[in-house]
Amino acid sequence: MTSAVDPKPMSRTKAILYAVGSPLILVALVFLPAGRVDWTPGWIFIAVLVSLFSLSALLLARVNPMIYRARSRFQPGTKKWDLILLTALLPAMIAEIPLATLDAGRMGWSNVPLWVVLIGYVLLAGGIAVTTLAQAVNPFFEPGVRVQNERAQHVITSGPYRYVRHPGYAAAIAMFVGIPLALASWWGLLPAGLAIALLVVRTGWEDRLLQAELPGYADYVRRTRHKLVPGLW
C-alpha cells in the first residue's frame, strides 16, 4: 500500500506575509470605505475578528497543525468547476465588508438596532467556533474541492460531522450573515446573499462528487441525512 503524502508546508516568507498582510487588508477593507479611521464600530469589529481567529489558530496549532498545510494553497486536482465557482464566491464574500462599512461608516443608509448588531456578533463567533471544530477533527479540510487520494482521504464522522455533512459551509453561512449585521448594515447582506447562494450550489456539487468518488461516503450520507442544517437540508 502506498503511504499517505501530506501537503507541503507554507514557506516562511509566505507565512510572514500572510500573518502581517491579513490584518492590514482587513483594516483597509473597513476604513477606506468608511473614509475615516476614528470610526469606533470598525475597530470593535476588527478587534473581535482578530481575537476570535487568533484563538482558533492557537487551538488548531495544538490539535491539528496539519490543517495549515492543507489550507495553505489550492492543491493539484482541485476541480475546475470549483475554481470557476470560487471566482464569483470569493469576491462576493470579500465585498461584504467594504459595502457594509461604506453604508454604516460613511453613508448611513441603514438603521440597524443594537440587538441586531449583537446577533451579528453571535453568528460571527458561532461560525468561527464551528469551523474551528470542523478543522480540528478533519485534516482534509482544504480550500478547494477534490478527493485527496494521495493523502488516503477517508470519511470524517466525529465532531460537528456527526450532525451535518458540511459543517464548515454551515459555519460560513453564519459568518456571511453575521459580518454585515455586526457592522450595522442591511446593504452588506446583498453580497452575503450571493455568497450564500453560490455556497449552497458548491455544497450540492461537492456532495455528489464525494458520494461518487470517496469510499464510505455514500454510507455516511445514509446515516447523516442533512448537508447543512439539521432537520432541514
C-alpha positions as CSV (number, residue, x, y, z in Angstrom):
1,M,0.0,0.0,0.0
2,T,1.3,3.5,-0.9
3,S,1.8,5.7,2.2
4,A,-0.1,8.9,2.5
5,V,1.6,12.1,1.2
6,D,0.9,15.2,3.2
7,P,0.8,18.7,1.6
8,K,4.0,20.7,1.6
9,P,4.2,23.4,4.3
10,M,3.8,27.1,3.5
11,S,7.1,28.8,3.0
12,R,8.3,31.0,5.9
13,T,8.2,34.1,3.7
14,K,4.6,33.4,2.7
15,A,3.6,32.7,6.3
16,I,5.1,36.0,7.4
17,L,3.4,37.9,4.6
18,Y,0.1,36.2,5.4
19,A,0.4,37.0,9.1
20,V,1.2,40.6,8.5
21,G,-0.8,41.2,5.4
22,S,-4.2,39.8,6.5
23,P,-4.8,42.3,9.4
24,L,-3.6,45.2,7.1
25,I,-6.0,44.1,4.4
26,L,-8.8,43.9,7.0
27,V,-8.0,47.4,8.2
28,A,-8.1,48.7,4.6
29,L,-11.4,47.0,3.9
30,V,-13.0,48.5,6.9
31,F,-11.7,52.1,7.0
32,L,-11.1,53.0,3.3
33,P,-14.8,52.8,2.5
34,A,-15.7,54.4,5.8
35,G,-13.4,57.3,4.9
36,R,-12.1,57.8,8.4
37,V,-10.1,55.8,11.0
38,D,-11.9,57.2,14.1
39,W,-14.9,55.0,13.5
40,T,-15.2,53.0,16.7
41,P,-17.5,50.2,15.4
42,G,-14.9,49.4,12.8
43,W,-12.2,49.0,15.5
44,I,-14.5,46.9,17.6
45,F,-15.2,44.6,14.6
46,I,-11.5,44.2,13.8
47,A,-10.7,43.5,17.4
48,V,-13.4,40.9,17.7
49,L,-12.5,39.2,14.4
50,V,-8.7,39.2,15.1
51,S,-9.3,37.8,18.6
52,L,-11.6,35.0,17.5
53,F,-9.4,33.9,14.6
54,S,-6.3,34.1,16.8
55,L,-7.9,31.8,19.4
56,S,-8.9,29.5,16.6
57,A,-5.4,29.4,15.2
58,L,-3.9,28.6,18.7
59,L,-6.4,25.7,19.1
60,L,-5.7,24.3,15.7
61,A,-2.0,24.6,16.2
62,R,-2.3,22.2,19.2
63,V,-4.8,19.7,17.9
64,N,-4.4,19.6,14.1
65,P,-1.4,21.5,12.9
66,M,-1.5,19.7,9.5
67,I,-4.5,21.8,8.7
68,Y,-2.2,24.8,7.9
69,R,-0.5,22.8,5.2
70,A,-3.8,21.6,3.8
71,R,-5.3,25.1,3.6
72,S,-2.2,27.0,2.5
73,R,-2.9,26.7,-1.2
74,F,-5.2,25.1,-3.8
75,Q,-3.8,21.6,-4.3
76,P,-3.3,19.8,-7.6
77,G,-6.5,18.0,-8.6
78,T,-8.9,20.7,-7.4
79,K,-11.9,20.5,-9.7
80,K,-12.1,23.2,-12.4
81,W,-15.8,23.8,-11.7
82,D,-14.9,24.7,-8.2
83,L,-12.2,27.2,-9.2
84,I,-14.7,28.8,-11.6
85,L,-17.3,28.9,-8.8
86,L,-14.9,30.5,-6.4
87,T,-14.1,33.3,-8.9
88,A,-17.6,34.6,-8.1
89,L,-18.0,33.4,-4.5
90,L,-14.8,34.9,-3.1
91,P,-15.4,38.4,-4.4
92,A,-18.9,38.3,-3.1
93,M,-17.7,37.2,0.3
94,I,-15.0,39.9,0.4
95,A,-17.4,42.7,-0.8
96,E,-19.5,42.3,2.3
97,I,-17.1,44.3,4.5
98,P,-16.4,47.4,2.3
99,L,-20.1,47.7,1.3
100,A,-21.1,47.4,5.0
101,T,-18.6,49.9,6.2
102,L,-19.4,52.3,3.4
103,D,-23.0,52.1,4.5
104,A,-22.6,52.2,8.3
105,G,-19.4,54.3,8.5
106,R,-20.0,56.9,5.8
107,M,-23.3,57.0,4.0
108,G,-25.7,56.0,6.8
109,W,-28.1,54.1,4.6
110,S,-29.1,51.6,7.2
111,N,-30.7,51.9,10.6
112,V,-29.8,48.7,12.4
113,P,-30.8,48.2,16.0
114,L,-28.2,47.3,18.6
115,W,-29.8,43.9,19.3
116,V,-29.4,43.0,15.6
117,V,-25.7,44.0,15.8
118,L,-25.3,41.7,18.8
119,I,-27.0,38.9,16.8
120,G,-24.4,39.6,14.1
121,Y,-21.6,39.1,16.5
122,V,-23.2,35.9,17.9
123,L,-23.4,34.5,14.4
124,L,-19.8,35.5,13.6
125,A,-18.5,33.9,16.8
126,G,-20.6,30.8,16.4
127,G,-19.5,30.4,12.8
128,I,-15.8,30.7,13.7
129,A,-16.3,28.2,16.6
130,V,-18.0,25.6,14.3
131,T,-15.5,25.9,11.5
132,T,-12.7,25.6,14.1
133,L,-14.2,22.4,15.4
134,A,-14.6,21.1,11.9
135,Q,-11.0,21.8,11.1
136,A,-9.9,20.3,14.4
137,V,-11.2,16.9,13.5
138,N,-10.8,17.0,9.7
139,P,-7.2,17.0,8.4
140,F,-8.7,17.0,4.8
141,F,-10.3,20.4,5.2
142,E,-8.9,22.1,2.1
143,P,-9.9,25.3,0.3
144,G,-10.6,23.5,-2.9
145,V,-12.9,20.6,-3.8
146,R,-11.2,17.3,-4.7
147,V,-10.8,13.8,-3.5
148,Q,-7.4,13.6,-1.8
149,N,-6.3,10.1,-2.9
150,E,-2.6,10.8,-2.2
151,R,-3.4,11.5,1.4
152,A,-5.6,8.4,1.8
153,Q,-8.7,10.6,2.5
154,H,-11.4,9.0,4.4
155,V,-14.8,10.0,5.8
156,I,-14.8,12.1,8.9
157,T,-17.8,11.4,11.3
158,S,-16.7,13.0,14.6
159,G,-17.2,16.5,16.0
160,P,-19.8,18.5,14.0
161,Y,-19.7,16.0,11.2
162,R,-22.0,13.8,13.4
163,Y,-24.8,16.3,12.7
164,V,-24.3,17.6,9.2
165,R,-22.1,16.6,6.3
166,H,-20.7,20.0,5.6
167,P,-20.4,21.9,8.9
168,G,-17.7,24.2,7.5
169,Y,-20.1,25.5,4.9
170,A,-22.9,25.9,7.5
171,A,-20.4,27.9,9.6
172,A,-19.5,30.1,6.6
173,I,-23.2,30.9,6.0
174,A,-23.5,32.1,9.6
175,M,-20.4,34.3,9.2
176,F,-21.7,35.6,5.9
177,V,-24.8,36.8,7.6
178,G,-23.1,37.9,10.8
179,I,-20.5,40.2,9.2
180,P,-22.8,42.9,7.8
181,L,-25.1,42.7,10.8
182,A,-22.2,43.2,13.2
183,L,-21.2,46.2,11.1
184,A,-24.8,47.5,11.4
185,S,-25.5,47.3,7.6
186,W,-28.5,45.9,5.8
187,W,-26.9,46.6,2.4
188,G,-24.0,44.3,3.2
189,L,-26.5,41.4,3.1
190,L,-26.7,41.7,-0.7
191,P,-23.3,40.2,-1.4
192,A,-23.8,37.9,1.5
193,G,-26.9,36.5,-0.2
194,L,-25.0,35.9,-3.4
195,A,-22.1,34.2,-1.5
196,I,-24.6,32.0,0.3
197,A,-26.4,31.0,-2.9
198,L,-23.1,30.1,-4.5
199,L,-22.0,28.2,-1.4
200,V,-25.3,26.2,-1.4
201,V,-24.5,25.2,-5.1
202,R,-21.0,24.3,-4.1
203,T,-22.3,22.1,-1.3
204,G,-24.5,20.2,-3.6
205,W,-21.9,19.6,-6.2
206,E,-19.2,18.6,-3.7
207,D,-21.6,16.2,-2.0
208,R,-22.3,14.5,-5.3
209,L,-18.6,14.2,-6.0
210,L,-17.8,12.7,-2.6
211,Q,-20.7,10.2,-3.0
212,A,-19.3,9.1,-6.4
213,E,-15.5,9.1,-5.6
214,L,-14.8,8.8,-1.8
215,P,-15.1,5.3,-0.4
216,G,-17.6,5.1,2.5
217,Y,-19.2,8.5,1.9
218,A,-22.4,7.0,0.4
219,D,-22.9,5.1,3.7
220,Y,-22.2,8.2,5.7
221,V,-24.9,10.0,3.7
222,R,-27.4,7.3,4.7
223,R,-26.5,7.8,8.3
224,T,-26.2,11.6,8.3
225,R,-29.0,12.9,6.2
226,H,-28.5,16.6,6.2
227,K,-25.9,18.6,4.4
228,L,-26.0,22.0,6.2
229,V,-28.9,22.4,8.6
230,P,-30.0,19.5,10.9
231,G,-33.6,18.7,10.3
232,L,-33.9,20.9,7.2
233,W,-31.3,20.3,4.4
